[in-house]
């Protein structure tokens, strides 16, 4: 083991075995499952105890991995740093983890290669699935009130630390003005309720449990503060394993991408797989596309806050086989229909793949998109969210509401 890699393993070994076991108690631990197929090849996947990782389980259930000749052996750990430890020690082939732990790994002598992106955060505290909570009775009302307070994250030197510090600084709060303490997600509600910490940074299902069972309040959504649809993580393979098994790596990517797309289109099937009492949670936006510009910004934050000492080689971590794509925000209300990118109206786009996230809040209007090779719409008499991952070709695209067919907007793709 190189000295650099050894230091990385020591730094990553923050989460305790107790924390990992607590996570397993809620979501289940090691498992081997796949609809039977003769001569299937085993792929060991190390994942996390959060709702966002369930497209993997749904893909197994639907047979998407079996169709590729893959049998998944799944192990659940507490944090992305624990996943890196497992991969570095040869206890997994592919890990589901945040981009920050990936950056720590690849800049510390633990080569990883992204197989697929997974999910992004939302646009505000109202729709985001990973936020900072405080007790309902707390005097903390704004991010500024967190000065001098203790915020629990699932691991130090991880996704939470980087995003919270970057978001707080964007709000004018210095990153040394508050304290971060590491706790496993399943222990955070108790720690908040008994005053051990002042705030907790939690994803689903812990977010909804805090809001609905404990009457907690959201004080900040770090991801949306940094940018709409901020990238969080994905599935990364040990580069040595990928090099030895290029065909299997590609087959895994095909299967997980299909699983992510299916999960996004069938959210109720994800909810049905969640533990009792956690089905009504905020689900993320799953997309295999990566916004490389946001990944570069995230790496810059990680270096700025001392989580990594040098910037990662993004071309090695995110190869050209991983499709780049932006997330576009469509809205349909009683008054108007809009399409935006990072909050600005869309008029011109480049040819390529995009994820459209359409929020329809009207019972009398909808969102319809039509252009070269594309015809999509939300129901005219219904509300909800639709997500489409589409490849746009050169030409003109129009969008409108069937309730007002005479009012159409357009954008060009070149």
DRENDO-1510 file (C-alpha; in Angstrom, 1 decimal, always signed):
<recs>
REC; n; res; u; v; w
REC; 1; UNK; +0.0; +0.0; +0.0 .
REC; 2; UNK; +1.4; +3.4; -0.9 .
REC; 3; UNK; +1.9; +6.0; +1.8 .
REC; 4; UNK; -0.6; +8.3; +0.1 .
REC; 5; UNK; -3.2; +5.6; -0.1 .
REC; 6; UNK; -2.5; +4.6; +3.5 .
REC; 7; UNK; -3.1; +8.2; +4.7 .
REC; 8; UNK; -6.3; +8.3; +2.6 .
REC; 9; UNK; -7.6; +5.1; +4.3 .
REC; 10; UNK; -6.8; +6.5; +7.7 .
REC; 11; UNK; -8.6; +9.8; +6.9 .
REC; 12; UNK; -11.6; +8.0; +5.5 .
REC; 13; UNK; -11.9; +5.7; +8.5 .
REC; 14; UNK; -14.0; +8.3; +10.4 .
REC; 15; UNK; -17.4; +6.5; +10.6 .
REC; 16; UNK; -17.4; +3.8; +13.3 .
REC; 17; UNK; -18.6; +0.2; +12.9 .
REC; 18; UNK; -21.4; +1.1; +15.3 .
REC; 19; UNK; -22.6; +3.7; +12.8 .
REC; 20; UNK; -22.5; +1.2; +10.0 .
REC; 21; UNK; -24.5; -1.3; +12.0 .
REC; 22; UNK; -27.1; +1.3; +12.8 .
REC; 23; UNK; -27.7; +1.9; +9.2 .
REC; 24; UNK; -28.0; -1.7; +8.4 .
REC; 25; UNK; -30.7; -2.1; +11.0 .
REC; 26; UNK; -32.9; +0.3; +9.1 .
REC; 27; UNK; -32.3; -0.6; +5.5 .
REC; 28; UNK; -30.8; -4.1; +5.6 .
REC; 29; UNK; -27.2; -5.1; +5.1 .
REC; 30; UNK; -25.4; -7.5; +2.8 .
REC; 31; UNK; -27.7; -9.2; +0.2 .
REC; 32; UNK; -27.3; -11.2; -2.9 .
REC; 33; UNK; -30.3; -11.0; -5.2 .
REC; 34; UNK; -31.1; -11.2; -8.8 .
REC; 35; UNK; -33.8; -13.0; -10.8 .
REC; 36; UNK; -32.2; -16.3; -11.6 .
REC; 37; UNK; -30.1; -16.6; -14.8 .
REC; 38; UNK; -27.7; -19.4; -15.7 .
REC; 39; UNK; -24.0; -18.4; -15.8 .
REC; 40; UNK; -24.6; -14.9; -14.4 .
REC; 41; UNK; -21.4; -13.1; -13.4 .
REC; 42; UNK; -21.3; -11.6; -9.8 .
REC; 43; UNK; -20.7; -7.9; -9.4 .
REC; 44; UNK; -20.2; -6.7; -5.8 .
REC; 45; UNK; -21.9; -3.4; -5.2 .
REC; 46; UNK; -21.4; -1.4; -2.0 .
REC; 47; UNK; -24.2; +1.1; -1.4 .
REC; 48; UNK; -25.7; +3.5; +1.1 .
REC; 49; UNK; -28.8; +3.3; +3.4 .
REC; 50; UNK; -30.8; +6.0; +1.7 .
REC; 51; UNK; -33.8; +6.1; -0.5 .
REC; 52; UNK; -31.8; +7.4; -3.4 .
REC; 53; UNK; -30.0; +4.1; -3.8 .
REC; 54; UNK; -33.1; +2.1; -4.4 .
REC; 55; UNK; -33.1; +2.1; -8.2 .
REC; 56; UNK; -30.4; -0.5; -7.9 .
REC; 57; UNK; -32.8; -2.8; -5.9 .
REC; 58; UNK; -35.7; -2.0; -8.3 .
REC; 59; UNK; -33.4; -2.8; -11.3 .
REC; 60; UNK; -32.6; -6.2; -9.7 .
REC; 61; UNK; -36.3; -6.9; -9.1 .
REC; 62; UNK; -37.2; -6.0; -12.7 .
REC; 63; UNK; -34.4; -8.2; -14.0 .
REC; 64; UNK; -32.5; -5.4; -15.7 .
REC; 65; UNK; -29.2; -6.8; -14.4 .
REC; 66; UNK; -30.1; -10.4; -15.1 .
REC; 67; UNK; -30.7; -9.3; -18.7 .
REC; 68; UNK; -27.1; -8.3; -18.9 .
REC; 69; UNK; -25.9; -11.6; -17.3 .
REC; 70; UNK; -25.2; -9.9; -14.0 .
REC; 71; UNK; -25.9; -11.1; -10.4 .
REC; 72; UNK; -25.6; -8.3; -7.9 .
REC; 73; UNK; -24.1; -8.9; -4.4 .
REC; 74; UNK; -25.1; -5.9; -2.4 .
REC; 75; UNK; -23.6; -4.6; +0.8 .
REC; 76; UNK; -24.9; -1.5; +2.6 .
REC; 77; UNK; -22.6; +0.8; +4.6 .
REC; 78; UNK; -23.1; +4.1; +6.4 .
REC; 79; UNK; -21.3; +6.8; +4.3 .
REC; 80; UNK; -19.5; +7.4; +1.0 .
REC; 81; UNK; -16.2; +7.4; +2.9 .
REC; 82; UNK; -17.0; +3.8; +4.1 .
REC; 83; UNK; -17.8; +2.8; +0.5 .
REC; 84; UNK; -14.3; +4.1; -0.5 .
REC; 85; UNK; -12.7; +2.1; +2.3 .
REC; 86; UNK; -14.5; -1.0; +1.1 .
REC; 87; UNK; -13.5; -0.5; -2.5 .
REC; 88; UNK; -9.9; +0.3; -1.6 .
REC; 89; UNK; -9.7; -2.9; +0.5 .
REC; 90; UNK; -11.0; -5.0; -2.4 .
REC; 91; UNK; -14.4; -5.6; -0.7 .
REC; 92; UNK; -16.4; -4.4; -3.7 .
REC; 93; UNK; -16.3; -3.8; -7.4 .
REC; 94; UNK; -18.6; -0.8; -7.7 .
REC; 95; UNK; -19.7; +1.7; -5.1 .
REC; 96; UNK; -22.7; +4.0; -4.9 .
REC; 97; UNK; -21.3; +7.1; -3.3 .
REC; 98; UNK; -21.1; +10.9; -3.5 .
REC; 99; UNK; -18.8; +12.7; -5.8 .
REC; 100; UNK; -16.8; +14.2; -2.9 .
REC; 101; UNK; -15.7; +10.8; -1.5 .
REC; 102; UNK; -14.8; +9.9; -5.2 .
REC; 103; UNK; -12.6; +13.0; -5.3 .
REC; 104; UNK; -10.9; +12.0; -2.0 .
REC; 105; UNK; -10.3; +8.5; -3.4 .
REC; 106; UNK; -8.8; +9.4; -6.8 .
REC; 107; UNK; -6.6; +12.2; -5.4 .
REC; 108; UNK; -5.3; +9.8; -2.7 .
REC; 109; UNK; -4.1; +6.9; -4.8 .
REC; 110; UNK; -7.4; +5.0; -5.0 .
REC; 111; UNK; -8.4; +5.0; -8.7 .
REC; 112; UNK; -12.1; +5.0; -9.5 .
REC; 113; UNK; -14.0; +5.3; -12.8 .
REC; 114; UNK; -17.6; +6.5; -12.9 .
REC; 115; UNK; -20.0; +4.0; -14.3 .
REC; 116; UNK; -23.1; +6.2; -14.1 .
REC; 117; UNK; -24.3; +9.3; -12.4 .
REC; 118; UNK; -27.3; +8.8; -10.2 .
REC; 119; UNK; -29.3; +11.8; -8.9 .
REC; 120; UNK; -29.4; +15.5; -8.4 .
REC; 121; UNK; -30.8; +17.8; -5.8 .
REC; 122; UNK; -33.9; +20.0; -6.2 .
REC; 123; UNK; -34.5; +23.7; -6.7 .
REC; 124; UNK; -35.4; +24.8; -3.2 .
REC; 125; UNK; -36.0; +23.7; +0.4 .
REC; 126; UNK; -39.6; +22.9; -0.6 .
REC; 127; UNK; -38.7; +20.2; -3.1 .
REC; 128; UNK; -35.2; +19.1; -2.0 .
REC; 129; UNK; -34.6; +15.7; -0.4 .
REC; 130; UNK; -31.5; +16.6; +1.6 .
REC; 131; UNK; -31.7; +19.5; +3.9 .
REC; 132; UNK; -30.6; +21.0; +7.3 .
REC; 133; UNK; -33.2; +20.5; +10.0 .
REC; 134; UNK; -33.6; +22.1; +13.4 .
REC; 135; UNK; -36.2; +21.4; +16.1 .
REC; 136; UNK; -39.5; +23.1; +15.7 .
REC; 137; UNK; -39.0; +24.9; +19.0 .
REC; 138; UNK; -35.5; +26.0; +18.1 .
REC; 139; UNK; -34.6; +29.7; +18.0 .
REC; 140; UNK; -32.6; +29.0; +14.8 .
REC; 141; UNK; -34.7; +30.6; +12.0 .
REC; 142; UNK; -32.1; +31.3; +9.3 .
REC; 143; UNK; -28.7; +30.0; +8.2 .
REC; 144; UNK; -27.1; +33.0; +10.0 .
REC; 145; UNK; -28.5; +31.7; +13.2 .
REC; 146; UNK; -26.3; +28.6; +12.8 .
REC; 147; UNK; -23.2; +30.6; +13.8 .
REC; 148; UNK; -21.7; +28.9; +16.9 .
REC; 149; UNK; -24.0; +25.9; +16.5 .
REC; 150; UNK; -23.3; +22.2; +16.0 .
REC; 151; UNK; -24.5; +20.5; +12.8 .
REC; 152; UNK; -24.5; +16.8; +12.4 .
REC; 153; UNK; -23.3; +15.2; +9.2 .
REC; 154; UNK; -22.9; +11.5; +8.4 .
REC; 155; UNK; -19.2; +11.8; +7.9 .
REC; 156; UNK; -16.5; +14.5; +8.2 .
REC; 157; UNK; -14.6; +15.3; +5.0 .
REC; 158; UNK; -17.5; +14.2; +2.9 .
REC; 159; UNK; -20.4; +15.5; +0.8 .
REC; 160; UNK; -22.2; +17.1; +3.7 .
REC; 161; UNK; -19.2; +19.1; +4.9 .
REC; 162; UNK; -18.3; +20.5; +1.5 .
REC; 163; UNK; -21.8; +21.4; +0.5 .
REC; 164; UNK; -22.7; +23.0; +3.9 .
REC; 165; UNK; -19.5; +25.1; +4.0 .
REC; 166; UNK; -19.9; +26.2; +0.4 .
REC; 167; UNK; -23.6; +27.1; +0.8 .
REC; 168; UNK; -23.1; +28.8; +4.1 .
REC; 169; UNK; -20.2; +30.9; +2.7 .
REC; 170; UNK; -22.5; +31.8; -0.2 .
REC; 171; UNK; -24.9; +33.1; +2.4 .
REC; 172; UNK; -22.2; +35.2; +3.9 .
REC; 173; UNK; -21.3; +32.9; +6.8 .
REC; 174; UNK; -17.7; +31.9; +7.3 .
REC; 175; UNK; -17.1; +28.1; +7.3 .
REC; 176; UNK; -15.4; +28.2; +10.7 .
REC; 177; UNK; -18.4; +30.0; +12.3 .
REC; 178; UNK; -20.2; +26.7; +13.1 .
REC; 179; UNK; -19.2; +23.2; +14.1 .
REC; 180; UNK; -19.7; +19.9; +12.2 .
REC; 181; UNK; -19.9; +16.6; +14.1 .
REC; 182; UNK; -20.2; +13.1; +12.6 .
REC; 183; UNK; -23.2; +10.9; +13.4 .
REC; 184; UNK; -24.8; +8.0; +11.5 .
REC; 185; UNK; -28.1; +9.2; +9.8 .
REC; 186; UNK; -30.3; +6.8; +11.9 .
REC; 187; UNK; -29.0; +8.4; +15.1 .
REC; 188; UNK; -29.4; +12.1; +14.1 .
REC; 189; UNK; -33.1; +12.6; +15.1 .
REC; 190; UNK; -32.4; +11.4; +18.6 .
REC; 191; UNK; -29.3; +13.6; +18.8 .
REC; 192; UNK; -31.3; +16.6; +17.7 .
REC; 193; UNK; -34.2; +15.8; +20.1 .
REC; 194; UNK; -32.0; +15.4; +23.1 .
REC; 195; UNK; -29.9; +18.5; +22.4 .
REC; 196; UNK; -26.7; +16.8; +21.5 .
REC; 197; UNK; -26.6; +18.9; +18.3 .
REC; 198; UNK; -28.4; +22.0; +17.2 .
REC; 199; UNK; -29.1; +20.9; +13.6 .
REC; 200; UNK; -28.9; +17.8; +11.4 .
REC; 201; UNK; -28.1; +17.4; +7.7 .
REC; 202; UNK; -30.2; +14.5; +6.5 .
REC; 203; UNK; -31.5; +12.9; +3.3 .
REC; 204; UNK; -34.6; +10.8; +2.9 .
REC; 205; UNK; -36.2; +9.0; +4.6 .
REC; 206; UNK; -34.7; +10.7; +7.7 .
REC; 207; UNK; -35.8; +14.1; +6.4 .
REC; 208; UNK; -39.5; +13.3; +6.3 .
REC; 209; UNK; -39.3; +11.5; +9.6 .
REC; 210; UNK; -37.9; +14.6; +11.2 .
REC; 211; UNK; -40.5; +16.8; +9.6 .
REC; 212; UNK; -43.6; +14.7; +10.1 .
REC; 213; UNK; -42.8; +12.8; +13.3 .
REC; 214; UNK; -40.7; +15.3; +15.3 .
REC; 215; UNK; -42.1; +18.6; +13.9 .
REC; 216; UNK; -38.7; +19.7; +12.8 .
REC; 217; UNK; -38.1; +22.6; +10.5 .
REC; 218; UNK; -35.9; +23.1; +7.4 .
REC; 219; UNK; -33.5; +25.9; +7.9 .
REC; 220; UNK; -31.5; +25.5; +4.7 .
REC; 221; UNK; -31.1; +23.3; +1.6 .
REC; 222; UNK; -27.4; +23.5; +0.8 .
REC; 223; UNK; -27.7; +21.9; -2.7 .
REC; 224; UNK; -30.2; +24.4; -4.2 .
REC; 225; UNK; -28.2; +27.3; -2.6 .
REC; 226; UNK; -25.2; +26.2; -4.8 .
REC; 227; UNK; -27.3; +25.7; -7.9 .
REC; 228; UNK; -30.5; +24.1; -9.2 .
REC; 229; UNK; -30.2; +20.4; -9.7 .
REC; 230; UNK; -26.9; +20.1; -8.0 .
REC; 231; UNK; -25.1; +16.7; -8.7 .
REC; 232; UNK; -24.6; +14.5; -5.7 .
REC; 233; UNK; -23.3; +11.1; -6.6 .
REC; 234; UNK; -23.3; +8.0; -8.7 .
REC; 235; UNK; -21.9; +4.5; -9.2 .
REC; 236; UNK; -18.1; +4.3; -9.5 .
REC; 237; UNK; -16.0; +1.2; -10.3 .
REC; 238; UNK; -12.5; +0.4; -9.1 .
REC; 239; UNK; -10.5; +1.3; -12.1 .
REC; 240; UNK; -8.5; -1.9; -11.9 .
REC; 241; UNK; -11.7; -4.0; -11.9 .
REC; 242; UNK; -13.0; -1.9; -14.8 .
REC; 243; UNK; -9.8; -2.5; -16.8 .
REC; 244; UNK; -10.0; -6.2; -16.2 .
REC; 245; UNK; -13.7; -6.4; -16.9 .
REC; 246; UNK; -14.5; -3.8; -19.6 .
REC; 247; UNK; -17.5; -5.7; -21.0 .
REC; 248; UNK; -19.0; -6.3; -17.5 .
REC; 249; UNK; -18.5; -2.6; -16.7 .
REC; 250; UNK; -20.4; -1.6; -19.8 .
REC; 251; UNK; -23.2; -4.1; -19.0 .
REC; 252; UNK; -23.5; -2.7; -15.5 .
REC; 253; UNK; -23.8; +0.8; -16.9 .
REC; 254; UNK; -26.5; -0.3; -19.3 .
REC; 255; UNK; -28.4; -2.0; -16.5 .
REC; 256; UNK; -28.1; +0.8; -13.9 .
REC; 257; UNK; -29.0; +3.5; -16.4 .
REC; 258; UNK; -32.1; +1.5; -17.3 .
REC; 259; UNK; -32.9; +1.1; -13.6 .
REC; 260; UNK; -32.5; +4.9; -13.0 .
REC; 261; UNK; -34.8; +5.7; -15.9 .
REC; 262; UNK; -37.4; +3.2; -14.7 .
REC; 263; UNK; -37.3; +4.4; -11.2 .
REC; 264; UNK; -37.8; +8.0; -12.3 .
REC; 265; UNK; -40.9; +6.9; -14.4 .
REC; 266; UNK; -42.3; +4.6; -11.7 .
REC; 267; UNK; -41.8; +6.4; -8.3 .
REC; 268; UNK; -44.5; +4.4; -6.6 .
REC; 269; UNK; -42.5; +1.2; -7.1 .
REC; 270; UNK; -39.6; +2.8; -5.3 .
REC; 271; UNK; -42.0; +3.9; -2.5 .
REC; 272; UNK; -43.4; +0.4; -2.2 .
REC; 273; UNK; -39.8; -0.9; -1.5 .
REC; 274; UNK; -39.2; +1.6; +1.4 .
REC; 275; UNK; -39.6; +0.5; +5.1 .
REC; 276; UNK; -43.1; +0.9; +6.6 .
REC; 277; UNK; -43.8; +4.5; +7.5 .
REC; 278; UNK; -41.3; +6.0; +5.1 .
REC; 279; UNK; -43.1; +5.6; +1.8 .
REC; 280; UNK; -44.3; +9.3; +1.6 .
REC; 281; UNK; -40.8; +10.7; +1.2 .
REC; 282; UNK; -39.4; +13.3; -1.2 .
REC; 283; UNK; -37.7; +11.3; -4.0 .
REC; 284; UNK; -34.8; +12.7; -5.9 .
REC; 285; UNK; -34.5; +13.3; -9.7 .
REC; 286; UNK; -32.7; +10.3; -11.0 .
REC; 287; UNK; -30.6; +10.9; -14.2 .
REC; 288; UNK; -27.6; +9.1; -15.6 .
REC; 289; UNK; -26.4; +12.4; -17.2 .
REC; 290; UNK; -23.6; +14.5; -15.7 .
REC; 291; UNK; -23.2; +18.3; -15.6 .
REC; 292; UNK; -19.5; +18.4; -15.8 .
REC; 293; UNK; -19.3; +22.1; -15.1 .
REC; 294; UNK; -21.0; +21.6; -11.7 .
REC; 295; UNK; -18.7; +18.7; -11.0 .
REC; 296; UNK; -15.7; +20.9; -11.5 .
REC; 297; UNK; -17.2; +23.5; -9.2 .
REC; 298; UNK; -17.8; +20.9; -6.5 .
REC; 299; UNK; -14.2; +19.7; -6.8 .
REC; 300; UNK; -13.0; +23.3; -6.3 .
REC; 301; UNK; -15.1; +23.6; -3.1 .
REC; 302; UNK; -13.6; +20.3; -1.8 .
REC; 303; UNK; -10.1; +21.6; -2.3 .
REC; 304; UNK; -10.9; +25.0; -0.9 .
REC; 305; UNK; -12.2; +23.5; +2.4 .
REC; 306; UNK; -9.3; +21.1; +2.7 .
REC; 307; UNK; -11.1; +17.9; +2.0 .
REC; 308; UNK; -8.7; +17.2; -0.9 .
REC; 309; UNK; -5.2; +18.6; -1.5 .
REC; 310; UNK; -5.3; +18.7; -5.3 .
REC; 311; UNK; -8.0; +18.7; -8.0 .
REC; 312; UNK; -9.0; +15.3; -9.4 .
REC; 313; UNK; -8.3; +14.3; -13.0 .
REC; 314; UNK; -11.9; +14.6; -14.2 .
REC; 315; UNK; -11.2; +13.0; -17.5 .
REC; 316; UNK; -10.1; +9.8; -15.8 .
REC; 317; UNK; -12.9; +9.8; -13.2 .
REC; 318; UNK; -15.6; +10.8; -15.6 .
REC; 319; UNK; -14.8; +9.2; -19.0 .
REC; 320; UNK; -16.3; +10.2; -22.3 .
REC; 321; UNK; -18.6; +7.2; -22.1 .
REC; 322; UNK; -20.6; +9.0; -19.4 .
REC; 323; UNK; -23.0; +11.3; -21.2 .
REC; 324; UNK; -23.0; +15.0; -20.4 .
REC; 325; UNK; -26.3; +16.7; -20.0 .
REC; 326; UNK; -28.0; +19.6; -18.3 .
REC; 327; UNK; -31.2; +19.5; -16.3 .
REC; 328; UNK; -34.0; +21.8; -17.6 .
REC; 329; UNK; -36.8; +23.0; -15.4 .
REC; 330; UNK; -40.3; +23.1; -17.0 .
REC; 331; UNK; -43.3; +24.6; -15.2 .
REC; 332; UNK; -47.0; +24.7; -15.9 .
REC; 333; UNK; -49.2; +26.9; -13.8 .
REC; 334; UNK; -52.7; +28.4; -14.3 .
REC; 335; UNK; -51.0; +31.5; -15.7 .
REC; 336; UNK; -48.1; +30.4; -17.8 .
REC; 337; UNK; -45.8; +27.7; -19.2 .
REC; 338; UNK; -42.0; +28.1; -18.9 .
REC; 339; UNK; -38.8; +26.3; -19.6 .
REC; 340; UNK; -35.6; +27.4; -17.8 .
REC; 341; UNK; -32.0; +26.5; -17.3 .
REC; 342; UNK; -30.5; +27.6; -13.9 .
REC; 343; UNK; -33.5; +29.9; -13.5 .
REC; 344; UNK; -33.2; +31.6; -16.9 .
REC; 345; UNK; -35.5; +31.1; -19.9 .
REC; 346; UNK; -34.3; +28.8; -22.6 .
REC; 347; UNK; -33.9; +30.2; -26.1 .
REC; 348; UNK; -30.9; +28.2; -27.5 .
REC; 349; UNK; -29.4; +24.8; -26.7 .
REC; 350; UNK; -26.7; +22.6; -28.1 .
REC; 351; UNK; -27.5; +19.2; -29.6 .
REC; 352; UNK; -27.3; +16.4; -27.1 .
REC; 353; UNK; -29.1; +14.7; -24.1 .
REC; 354; UNK; -31.0; +16.7; -21.5 .
REC; 355; UNK; -33.2; +15.9; -18.5 .
REC; 356; UNK; -36.4; +17.8; -18.4 .
REC; 357; UNK; -38.0; +18.1; -15.0 .
REC; 358; UNK; -41.6; +19.4; -15.5 .
REC; 359; UNK; -43.6; +20.5; -12.5 .
REC; 360; UNK; -47.3; +20.8; -13.3 .
REC; 361; UNK; -49.3; +22.6; -10.6 .
REC; 362; UNK; -52.5; +23.3; -12.6 .
REC; 363; UNK; -55.6; +21.2; -13.1 .
REC; 364; UNK; -56.5; +23.1; -16.3 .
REC; 365; UNK; -53.1; +23.5; -18.0 .
REC; 366; UNK; -50.3; +21.2; -18.9 .
REC; 367; UNK; -46.8; +21.2; -20.5 .
REC; 368; UNK; -46.4; +19.9; -24.0 .
REC; 369; UNK; -43.1; +19.7; -25.8 .
REC; 370; UNK; -42.7; +19.0; -29.5 .
REC; 371; UNK; -39.8; +19.1; -31.9 .
REC; 372; UNK; -37.5; +16.9; -34.0 .
REC; 373; UNK; -38.0; +13.3; -32.7 .
REC; 374; UNK; -39.8; +14.5; -29.5 .
REC; 375; UNK; -43.4; +14.6; -28.5 .
REC; 376; UNK; -44.0; +14.7; -24.7 .
REC; 377; UNK; -46.7; +16.1; -22.5 .
REC; 378; UNK; -48.1; +16.1; -18.9 .
REC; 379; UNK; -51.8; +15.4; -18.4 .
REC; 380; UNK; -54.1; +18.3; -19.0 .
REC; 381; UNK; -56.3; +17.4; -16.0 .
REC; 382; UNK; -53.8; +16.6; -13.3 .
REC; 383; UNK; -50.9; +17.8; -11.2 .
REC; 384; UNK; -47.5; +16.3; -10.5 .
REC; 385; UNK; -43.9; +16.1; -11.7 .
REC; 386; UNK; -42.7; +14.4; -14.9 .
REC; 387; UNK; -39.1; +13.7; -15.8 .
REC; 388; UNK; -37.9; +13.0; -19.3 .
REC; 389; UNK; -34.4; +12.3; -20.4 .
REC; 390; UNK; -34.3; +13.2; -24.1 .
REC; 391; UNK; -31.8; +13.7; -26.9 .
REC; 392; UNK; -32.4; +16.9; -28.7 .
REC; 393; UNK; -31.6; +17.2; -32.4 .
REC; 394; UNK; -30.9; +20.2; -34.5 .
REC; 395; UNK; -34.0; +22.2; -35.2 .
REC; 396; UNK; -36.8; +24.2; -33.5 .
REC; 397; UNK; -38.7; +22.9; -30.5 .
REC; 398; UNK; -42.0; +24.4; -29.2 .
REC; 399; UNK; -43.7; +24.1; -25.9 .
REC; 400; UNK; -47.2; +25.2; -24.7 .
REC; 401; UNK; -50.3; +24.2; -22.8 .
REC; 402; UNK; -53.1; +22.4; -24.5 .
REC; 403; UNK; -55.3; +24.6; -22.4 .
REC; 404; UNK; -53.9; +27.6; -24.3 .
REC; 405; UNK; -52.8; +26.1; -27.7 .
REC; 406; UNK; -52.5; +29.6; -29.2 .
REC; 407; UNK; -49.7; +30.7; -26.9 .
REC; 408; UNK; -46.5; +28.8; -27.8 .
REC; 409; UNK; -42.9; +29.4; -26.9 .
REC; 410; UNK; -39.9; +28.0; -28.7 .
REC; 411; UNK; -36.2; +27.4; -28.5 .
REC; 412; UNK; -33.6; +26.3; -31.1 .
REC; 413; UNK; -31.1; +23.5; -31.0 .
REC; 414; UNK; -27.9; +23.7; -33.0 .
</recs>
